[in-house]
Amino acid sequence: MGNKDATTATPSDVDPDALRQAEFLQTQMILDSLVGKTVAAANVEDTRIAVSTTDGHTFFFYGFMGARSQNADS
């Protein structure tokens, strides 16, 4: 099972802008599905944001969350 001829992408093969766009579109679809639901909790973790709703579902947001620069306040 599986593709024996699979190749691995190298960092130079990955387009960061395309990844950001794909993550944005996926996030927008998830947010659209949350309309009318009540958020019970939201947790910001190192690599993701977890949003739990009162109906028992948890949605995870990954990707280019960014980081705050040490010089952001200056």
N, CA, C and O atoms as CSV, one atom per row, in Angstrom:
chain,resi,resn,atom,element,x,y,z
A,1,MET,N,N,0.838,-1.176,0.000
A,1,MET,CA,C,0.000,0.000,0.000
A,1,MET,C,C,0.879,1.234,0.000
A,1,MET,O,O,1.935,1.231,0.633
A,2,GLY,N,N,0.492,2.244,-0.662
A,2,GLY,CA,C,1.296,3.449,-0.710
A,2,GLY,C,C,2.036,3.547,-2.021
A,2,GLY,O,O,2.137,2.572,-2.766
A,3,ASN,N,N,2.535,4.688,-2.288
A,3,ASN,CA,C,3.232,4.962,-3.528
A,3,ASN,C,C,4.725,4.808,-3.315
A,3,ASN,O,O,5.340,5.607,-2.608
A,4,LYS,N,N,5.319,3.778,-3.926
A,4,LYS,CA,C,6.755,3.541,-3.765
A,4,LYS,C,C,7.581,4.572,-4.517
A,4,LYS,O,O,8.767,4.742,-4.234
A,5,ASP,N,N,6.966,5.265,-5.475
A,5,ASP,CA,C,7.682,6.254,-6.266
A,5,ASP,C,C,7.493,7.671,-5.747
A,5,ASP,O,O,7.821,8.629,-6.447
A,6,ALA,N,N,6.975,7.822,-4.544
A,6,ALA,CA,C,6.718,9.156,-3.984
A,6,ALA,C,C,8.024,9.902,-3.791
A,6,ALA,O,O,9.051,9.311,-3.459
A,7,THR,N,N,7.971,11.189,-3.999
A,7,THR,CA,C,9.141,12.041,-3.784
A,7,THR,C,C,8.868,12.976,-2.623
A,7,THR,O,O,7.719,13.216,-2.253
A,8,THR,N,N,9.920,13.489,-2.069
A,8,THR,CA,C,9.814,14.416,-0.954
A,8,THR,C,C,10.161,15.813,-1.452
A,8,THR,O,O,11.161,16.008,-2.143
A,9,ALA,N,N,9.333,16.771,-1.097
A,9,ALA,CA,C,9.587,18.159,-1.484
A,9,ALA,C,C,10.720,18.725,-0.652
A,9,ALA,O,O,10.829,18.458,0.544
A,10,THR,N,N,11.539,19.490,-1.289
A,10,THR,CA,C,12.598,20.191,-0.574
A,10,THR,C,C,12.103,21.589,-0.261
A,10,THR,O,O,11.154,22.060,-0.888
A,11,PRO,N,N,12.735,22.273,0.711
A,11,PRO,CA,C,12.273,23.630,1.054
A,11,PRO,C,C,12.217,24.564,-0.146
A,11,PRO,O,O,11.375,25.461,-0.181
A,12,SER,N,N,13.088,24.377,-1.128
A,12,SER,CA,C,13.070,25.263,-2.293
A,12,SER,C,C,11.901,24.970,-3.221
A,12,SER,O,O,11.574,25.791,-4.079
A,13,ASP,N,N,11.251,23.784,-3.058
A,13,ASP,CA,C,10.099,23.425,-3.871
A,13,ASP,C,C,8.792,23.986,-3.325
A,13,ASP,O,O,7.773,23.948,-4.016
A,14,VAL,N,N,8.802,24.498,-2.115
A,14,VAL,CA,C,7.584,24.945,-1.445
A,14,VAL,C,C,7.438,26.456,-1.602
A,14,VAL,O,O,8.362,27.217,-1.312
A,15,ASP,N,N,6.279,26.870,-2.059
A,15,ASP,CA,C,5.987,28.295,-2.232
A,15,ASP,C,C,5.275,28.804,-0.985
A,15,ASP,O,O,4.107,28.479,-0.770
A,16,PRO,N,N,5.961,29.603,-0.153
A,16,PRO,CA,C,5.343,30.084,1.091
A,16,PRO,C,C,4.038,30.841,0.862
A,16,PRO,O,O,3.109,30.718,1.660
A,17,ASP,N,N,3.953,31.614,-0.205
A,17,ASP,CA,C,2.722,32.364,-0.475
A,17,ASP,C,C,1.564,31.425,-0.794
A,17,ASP,O,O,0.429,31.683,-0.396
A,18,ALA,N,N,1.843,30.339,-1.508
A,18,ALA,CA,C,0.794,29.368,-1.819
A,18,ALA,C,C,0.331,28.664,-0.549
A,18,ALA,O,O,-0.860,28.394,-0.391
A,19,LEU,N,N,1.265,28.364,0.363
A,19,LEU,CA,C,0.886,27.750,1.636
A,19,LEU,C,C,0.022,28.684,2.466
A,19,LEU,O,O,-0.966,28.253,3.060
A,20,ARG,N,N,0.385,29.954,2.513
A,20,ARG,CA,C,-0.414,30.940,3.259
A,20,ARG,C,C,-1.824,31.040,2.683
A,20,ARG,O,O,-2.807,31.084,3.422
A,21,GLN,N,N,-1.906,31.075,1.355
A,21,GLN,CA,C,-3.214,31.181,0.698
A,21,GLN,C,C,-4.067,29.951,0.987
A,21,GLN,O,O,-5.257,30.075,1.275
A,22,ALA,N,N,-3.470,28.775,0.914
A,22,ALA,CA,C,-4.213,27.545,1.193
A,22,ALA,C,C,-4.677,27.520,2.643
A,22,ALA,O,O,-5.812,27.133,2.919
A,23,GLU,N,N,-3.825,27.922,3.562
A,23,GLU,CA,C,-4.190,27.944,4.980
A,23,GLU,C,C,-5.302,28.965,5.224
A,23,GLU,O,O,-6.222,28.708,6.000
A,24,PHE,N,N,-5.219,30.112,4.568
A,24,PHE,CA,C,-6.251,31.133,4.702
A,24,PHE,C,C,-7.602,30.607,4.223
A,24,PHE,O,O,-8.618,30.801,4.891
A,25,LEU,N,N,-7.616,29.941,3.068
A,25,LEU,CA,C,-8.873,29.431,2.524
A,25,LEU,C,C,-9.471,28.358,3.427
A,25,LEU,O,O,-10.682,28.335,3.648
A,26,GLN,N,N,-8.632,27.474,3.945
A,26,GLN,CA,C,-9.128,26.441,4.851
A,26,GLN,C,C,-9.672,27.062,6.137
A,26,GLN,O,O,-10.717,26.647,6.639
A,27,THR,N,N,-8.969,28.043,6.659
A,27,THR,CA,C,-9.424,28.724,7.869
A,27,THR,C,C,-10.754,29.423,7.628
A,27,THR,O,O,-11.644,29.381,8.478
A,28,GLN,N,N,-10.892,30.064,6.477
A,28,GLN,CA,C,-12.140,30.756,6.160
A,28,GLN,C,C,-13.305,29.774,6.093
A,28,GLN,O,O,-14.407,30.088,6.543
A,29,MET,N,N,-13.069,28.587,5.532
A,29,MET,CA,C,-14.130,27.576,5.454
A,29,MET,C,C,-14.544,27.121,6.855
A,29,MET,O,O,-15.732,26.951,7.131
A,30,ILE,N,N,-13.568,26.928,7.730
A,30,ILE,CA,C,-13.889,26.511,9.101
A,30,ILE,C,C,-14.657,27.610,9.820
A,30,ILE,O,O,-15.660,27.341,10.481
A,31,LEU,N,N,-14.191,28.844,9.691
A,31,LEU,CA,C,-14.883,29.955,10.360
A,31,LEU,C,C,-16.309,30.101,9.844
A,31,LEU,O,O,-17.225,30.377,10.618
A,32,ASP,N,N,-16.499,29.919,8.542
A,32,ASP,CA,C,-17.852,29.990,7.982
A,32,ASP,C,C,-18.756,28.927,8.597
A,32,ASP,O,O,-19.948,29.159,8.793
A,33,SER,N,N,-18.178,27.744,8.904
A,33,SER,CA,C,-18.991,26.673,9.488
A,33,SER,C,C,-19.324,26.946,10.955
A,33,SER,O,O,-20.199,26.286,11.517
A,34,LEU,N,N,-18.655,27.888,11.573
A,34,LEU,CA,C,-18.908,28.213,12.977
A,34,LEU,C,C,-20.004,29.254,13.179
A,34,LEU,O,O,-20.397,29.525,14.314
A,35,VAL,N,N,-20.495,29.834,12.099
A,35,VAL,CA,C,-21.539,30.846,12.215
A,35,VAL,C,C,-22.748,30.228,12.912
A,35,VAL,O,O,-23.240,29.175,12.504
A,36,GLY,N,N,-23.222,30.890,13.964
A,36,GLY,CA,C,-24.369,30.433,14.716
A,36,GLY,C,C,-24.038,29.500,15.867
A,36,GLY,O,O,-24.920,29.146,16.651
A,37,LYS,N,N,-22.773,29.094,15.979
A,37,LYS,CA,C,-22.367,28.228,17.093
A,37,LYS,C,C,-21.819,29.084,18.220
A,37,LYS,O,O,-21.451,30.240,18.011
A,38,THR,N,N,-21.765,28.517,19.411
A,38,THR,CA,C,-21.227,29.222,20.567
A,38,THR,C,C,-19.862,28.635,20.911
A,38,THR,O,O,-19.716,27.423,21.069
A,39,VAL,N,N,-18.868,29.507,21.025
A,39,VAL,CA,C,-17.520,29.072,21.384
A,39,VAL,C,C,-17.451,28.899,22.896
A,39,VAL,O,O,-17.757,29.820,23.653
A,40,ALA,N,N,-17.046,27.709,23.325
A,40,ALA,CA,C,-16.914,27.416,24.753
A,40,ALA,C,C,-15.516,27.724,25.255
A,40,ALA,O,O,-15.341,28.119,26.408
A,41,ALA,N,N,-14.513,27.547,24.395
A,41,ALA,CA,C,-13.129,27.797,24.801
A,41,ALA,C,C,-12.260,27.995,23.570
A,41,ALA,O,O,-12.539,27.453,22.501
A,42,ALA,N,N,-11.214,28.771,23.733
A,42,ALA,CA,C,-10.202,28.951,22.694
A,42,ALA,C,C,-8.847,28.942,23.376
A,42,ALA,O,O,-8.607,29.694,24.322
A,43,ASN,N,N,-7.969,28.089,22.889
A,43,ASN,CA,C,-6.642,27.972,23.477
A,43,ASN,C,C,-5.579,28.241,22.429
A,43,ASN,O,O,-5.576,27.618,21.367
A,44,VAL,N,N,-4.684,29.160,22.722
A,44,VAL,CA,C,-3.559,29.438,21.840
A,44,VAL,C,C,-2.389,28.591,22.321
A,44,VAL,O,O,-1.912,28.750,23.444
A,45,GLU,N,N,-1.941,27.703,21.467
A,45,GLU,CA,C,-0.834,26.814,21.778
A,45,GLU,C,C,0.372,27.216,20.938
A,45,GLU,O,O,0.285,28.148,20.138
A,46,ASP,N,N,1.494,26.524,21.113
A,46,ASP,CA,C,2.715,26.874,20.377
A,46,ASP,C,C,2.546,26.796,18.866
A,46,ASP,O,O,3.039,27.664,18.146
A,47,THR,N,N,1.859,25.771,18.376
A,47,THR,CA,C,1.775,25.554,16.935
A,47,THR,C,C,0.366,25.601,16.377
A,47,THR,O,O,0.177,25.405,15.177
A,48,ARG,N,N,-0.629,25.858,17.219
A,48,ARG,CA,C,-1.994,25.876,16.735
A,48,ARG,C,C,-2.895,26.645,17.698
A,48,ARG,O,O,-2.516,26.967,18.824
A,49,ILE,N,N,-4.094,26.923,17.213
A,49,ILE,CA,C,-5.156,27.486,18.039
A,49,ILE,C,C,-6.287,26.465,18.036
A,49,ILE,O,O,-6.710,26.008,16.974
A,50,ALA,N,N,-6.774,26.110,19.213
A,50,ALA,CA,C,-7.869,25.150,19.342
A,50,ALA,C,C,-9.112,25.894,19.803
A,50,ALA,O,O,-9.095,26.570,20.832
A,51,VAL,N,N,-10.188,25.767,19.041
A,51,VAL,CA,C,-11.455,26.413,19.363
A,51,VAL,C,C,-12.492,25.318,19.595
A,51,VAL,O,O,-12.767,24.517,18.703
A,52,SER,N,N,-13.066,25.288,20.801
A,52,SER,CA,C,-14.090,24.305,21.147
A,52,SER,C,C,-15.442,24.988,21.212
A,52,SER,O,O,-15.569,26.100,21.725
A,53,THR,N,N,-16.451,24.307,20.685
A,53,THR,CA,C,-17.805,24.845,20.704
A,53,THR,C,C,-18.645,24.108,21.737
A,53,THR,O,O,-18.279,23.028,22.201
A,54,THR,N,N,-19.772,24.706,22.088
A,54,THR,CA,C,-20.632,24.104,23.113
A,54,THR,C,C,-21.283,22.808,22.641
A,54,THR,O,O,-21.800,22.050,23.462
A,55,ASP,N,N,-21.269,22.536,21.339
A,55,ASP,CA,C,-21.830,21.270,20.857
A,55,ASP,C,C,-20.801,20.138,20.876
A,55,ASP,O,O,-21.060,19.047,20.366
A,56,GLY,N,N,-19.627,20.407,21.471
A,56,GLY,CA,C,-18.631,19.362,21.670
A,56,GLY,C,C,-17.582,19.209,20.588
A,56,GLY,O,O,-16.742,18.313,20.678
A,57,HIS,N,N,-17.601,20.044,19.580
A,57,HIS,CA,C,-16.605,19.957,18.517
A,57,HIS,C,C,-15.408,20.858,18.824
A,57,HIS,O,O,-15.552,21.913,19.441
A,58,THR,N,N,-14.244,20.430,18.392
A,58,THR,CA,C,-13.035,21.247,18.519
A,58,THR,C,C,-12.432,21.427,17.136
A,58,THR,O,O,-12.278,20.464,16.386
A,59,PHE,N,N,-12.096,22.650,16.809
A,59,PHE,CA,C,-11.513,22.997,15.525
A,59,PHE,C,C,-10.100,23.491,15.767
A,59,PHE,O,O,-9.855,24.271,16.688
A,60,PHE,N,N,-9.167,23.035,14.934
A,60,PHE,CA,C,-7.763,23.402,15.096
A,60,PHE,C,C,-7.316,24.246,13.922
A,60,PHE,O,O,-7.591,23.930,12.765
A,61,PHE,N,N,-6.629,25.314,14.237
A,61,PHE,CA,C,-6.086,26.214,13.226
A,61,PHE,C,C,-4.566,26.148,13.317
A,61,PHE,O,O,-3.979,26.432,14.361
A,62,TYR,N,N,-3.941,25.769,12.210
A,62,TYR,CA,C,-2.488,25.643,12.129
A,62,TYR,C,C,-1.969,26.659,11.132
A,62,TYR,O,O,-2.734,27.407,10.523
A,63,GLY,N,N,-0.673,26.673,10.978
A,63,GLY,CA,C,-0.110,27.431,9.876
A,63,GLY,C,C,0.695,28.612,10.309
A,63,GLY,O,O,1.317,28.620,11.371
A,64,PHE,N,N,0.672,29.598,9.477
A,64,PHE,CA,C,1.533,30.758,9.615
A,64,PHE,C,C,0.936,31.736,10.603
A,64,PHE,O,O,0.413,32.785,10.228
A,65,MET,N,N,1.023,31.375,11.872
A,65,MET,CA,C,0.462,32.230,12.922
A,65,MET,C,C,1.373,33.410,13.191
A,65,MET,O,O,0.926,34.427,13.723
A,66,GLY,N,N,2.629,33.295,12.837
A,66,GLY,CA,C,3.566,34.388,13.053
A,66,GLY,C,C,4.085,34.424,14.472
A,66,GLY,O,O,3.727,33.594,15.308
A,67,ALA,N,N,4.913,35.377,14.721
A,67,ALA,CA,C,5.478,35.565,16.052
A,67,ALA,C,C,5.644,37.055,16.286
A,67,ALA,O,O,5.832,37.831,15.350
A,68,ARG,N,N,5.574,37.428,17.513
A,68,ARG,CA,C,5.729,38.838,17.856
A,68,ARG,C,C,7.209,39.172,17.907
A,68,ARG,O,O,7.988,38.470,18.551
A,69,SER,N,N,7.586,40.213,17.248
A,69,SER,CA,C,8.965,40.654,17.242
A,69,SER,C,C,9.316,41.274,18.596
A,69,SER,O,O,8.470,41.901,19.234
A,70,GLN,N,N,10.551,41.098,19.025
A,70,GLN,CA,C,10.989,41.713,20.278
A,70,GLN,C,C,10.960,43.226,20.181
A,70,GLN,O,O,10.874,43.909,21.201
A,71,ASN,N,N,11.030,43.754,18.978
A,71,ASN,CA,C,11.045,45.204,18.764
A,71,ASN,C,C,9.677,45.756,18.399
A,71,ASN,O,O,9.575,46.895,17.943
A,72,ALA,N,N,8.635,44.979,18.589
A,72,ALA,CA,C,7.284,45.394,18.179
A,72,ALA,C,C,6.812,46.637,18.901
A,72,ALA,O,O,6.051,47.424,18.337
A,73,ASP,N,N,7.242,46.834,20.132
A,73,ASP,CA,C,6.780,47.980,20.914
A,73,ASP,C,C,7.628,49.238,20.721
A,73,ASP,O,O,7.280,50.304,21.229
A,74,SER,N,N,8.716,49.123,20.005
A,74,SER,CA,C,9.593,50.288,19.876
A,74,SER,C,C,9.346,51.056,18.611
A,74,SER,O,O,10.008,52.064,18.362
